[in-house]
Amino acid sequence: MRIRAERDDLADVLARAGRAVGTRSPLPILQGVLCEVEGSRLRVTGTDTDITIRTTLEVEALEDGRTVIPAKLAAEAVRKLPAGAVSMTAADGEVEITGNGPRFRLRELNVDDFPKLPEGSEGVSLSVDGASFTSALSQVGVAASGDEARPTLTGVLFEGEGDTMRLVATDSYRLAVRDMPDIAGTEPTLVPFRALRELGRALGEGAMDVVLGDRDANFATDRGSLSVRIIEANFPNYRQLLPESYPNRLVVSKTSLLDAVGRASLVAEDHIPVRLNLHDGGIELSVTRQEVGEETEHIEAEYQGEELTIAFNTRYLTDGVSAVASDEIVLETSDPLKPGLISGVNDEAFRYLLMPVRL
Amino acid sequence: MIDGMASSRTAAVLHCDLDAFYASVEQQKRPELRGKPIAVGGGVVLAASYEARAFGVRSAMPVGRARRMCPSLIVVDGSFSDYLDISDRIFDICRDFTPLVEQISIDEAFLDVSGATHLFGEPGTIGAEIRHRVRDETGLAISIGVASTKFLAKVGSQVAKPDGMIVVDPATEIEFLHALPTRLIWGVGPVTERKLAEMGITTIGQLAATERNVISKRMGRGAGGHLHALAWNKDPRRVRREHRAGSVGAQRAFGGDHRDPEFHRQVIFGLADRIGSRLRKKDRAGRTVSVRVRFSDQQVVSRATTLVAPVATTAAIAQIAEHLVAVAITEAAEGRGLSLIGISISKLVVSPHLQLELPLETDGAGGITRAGSLHDLERTALDAAVDQLRDRFGKETVAKASSMLRGTRGVPDEFGDLAIPVSER
């Protein structure tokens, strides 16, 4: 295998494919990326066997061939070469990377050890706008769990709701729902958020094809593709948690609430919740940490309902409020021990249900 | 941690040791038992009165054997909570003299009175006053050793027993110590005593006179050096005031070689029940659960796990502990059975805020170990009901069906606590 390409282009395809490479993989071969040259096309594949990212680049191909090179090292080596053309040659168990003087000779990994990966998958195919899709994913993704002991909760549910696509995630403390009315729905499919988080950086934000199959989900743009094994489990029944209406409704400026919770967080480490006393005149916010001190403040807000004091984990509250797109947020509540619902004013597309902290 | 400032050349360390504690408490409570050989325990003697000891009855002895040795033996059930109360009262008396009280078990404590002498007089005077007040206020006898080190103070109280006090003058402490048998050294049990005897060493003086290397060769370098240092009263440990309880634990030694998971489960549940109810009584919950298991050949192995949020339900503690015991067995048992299981819970928080979970019903029993889950809330309510019933109608009112049906009465579980340092109880 022998190619020549622009430094920045080559560094980019190596680094993006390398995002799928796990930092602590038990198999040495999975620390590498597979580089394949055919015609004038270089294809780079990185995988941790659950997530696979493929990137492609038009190159000056002097000799076709395949090699596996250490992902992080090769990408960094290319990136640190002087600007301009870079050539990469694989022969006799070594890969030589040179450009304008410096020369790396890196040990090749055994190309035959690289796992055989499925190419694409069958299933419902959707076309989405990459930018709005990745932003919708990041809105619900805050609620996805990172706890591998509860795999079902580490995924984002894709499902049809009428003629819209709905994305749902929950870590059991909060639940985020995002409706995308401009996309057709699908059969319920649970996709690891760990993979979805990479979409923007791995594939860019152009037009994206989404294929949800029985075993894998595939995402592709003109810059490459990402495929991931779906989570084969039933997502919990979340619909029963979203009541039609709430007795109490608060409308408050997103920034004033975020700023106030930010100040409260200075005091509220260690899972200490922030208390919100909701009443006609607005919010009395307070946080007390026994050995440290307290913070209190008043926040202007519109409130309709019974006076109520409810407490939330500051991080979970911040996550939900930040994810709302509008400048004004709505907080609906019914009871200090029942979940509150956060959404944007005149924005039904995103809802964030947050369980309170019992004092 | 506050350390004692006792200089090594003044005798200001007191070791206070209650005499035949449980048996004496029972004799205090029931005057008809006074002067008679009694034993506290169920299947096994937990404590014997001095009258029973005269017949050779010792703690840890099966009751049947004790009865054969002493046909007039009266065996009584213990009442652990009484013992804890009285123990607290007695060591509170000690705290009237110095804040530096290090309680090492239910019936023993070290005191450093070096900062108290200007108020209360010489250490020996303080010791005498403590003995007087304990006798006056509880009717119990407490023996006291006063010396320059913890080690020698403990030796002193052993020599002083029963119902006595010894003040070891630093000027003559080595002579005093060297005349004593090696078994009075803290940590010298029958096995070590025999090993030393095989080397011709029966007194502490002989031990002191033997080259350290010679002892180390026989006993191992660490143990050898340690023994040799003690024989010269070299003991740098200071009296430390204990922290507020940073953990709550309990253990149960059942002896033998138990492999039946159902038996382990019952022991674990019993321990979890006690730890849970104590945590809840103190309005605490903990994030780290540790287990200690002892295999049939005495080897001890520990495993621990730390949770995201603190738990206090019996069910959560039991489930996590059962898992950890299973891990310990899988990783280290190599075919051996268990003779002891201990559980402790640490990283405690007071009246924890509880992040509730959405009622998702995602998982089966797994939710029990997650604070704030539906399962956890159910278990919390259940525990609260059980705690309340027990408070009103007594400890035996409610228990898990399997533990009630078991029906065998061995050593009451709560006595397992006695093997655990006070700060962890």
Contacts between the chains, C-beta under 8 A, distances in Angstrom:
chain1	res1	chain2	res2	distance
A	150	B	362	7.3
A	150	B	363	7.1
A	150	B	366	7.8
A	152	B	362	6.3
A	153	B	362	7.1
A	170	B	358	6.6
A	170	B	360	6.8
A	172	B	357	4.7
A	172	B	358	5.6
A	172	B	360	5.7
A	172	B	362	6.8
A	172	B	373	7.4
A	173	B	355	5.9
A	173	B	356	7.8
A	173	B	357	6.2
A	173	B	358	6.9
A	173	B	372	7.8
A	174	B	358	7.6
A	175	B	358	6.0
A	236	B	360	4.1
A	236	B	361	6.6
A	236	B	362	4.5
A	237	B	360	7.6
A	237	B	361	7.5
A	238	B	360	7.1
A	241	B	358	5.9
A	241	B	359	7.1
A	241	B	360	7.5
A	271	B	309	7.3
A	271	B	353	6.3
A	271	B	355	6.8
A	272	B	353	6.5
A	273	B	353	5.5
A	273	B	355	7.7
A	311	B	353	7.3
A	313	B	355	5.6
A	316	B	355	8.0
A	337	B	356	6.7
A	339	B	358	6.2
A	353	B	358	7.0
A	355	B	355	7.0
A	355	B	356	4.6
A	355	B	357	6.1
A	355	B	358	5.2
A	355	B	372	7.8
A	356	B	356	6.2
A	357	B	353	5.0
A	357	B	354	6.4
A	357	B	355	5.1
A	357	B	356	6.9
A	358	B	353	6.9
A	358	B	354	4.3
A	358	B	356	5.8
A	358	B	372	7.7
A	359	B	353	6.2
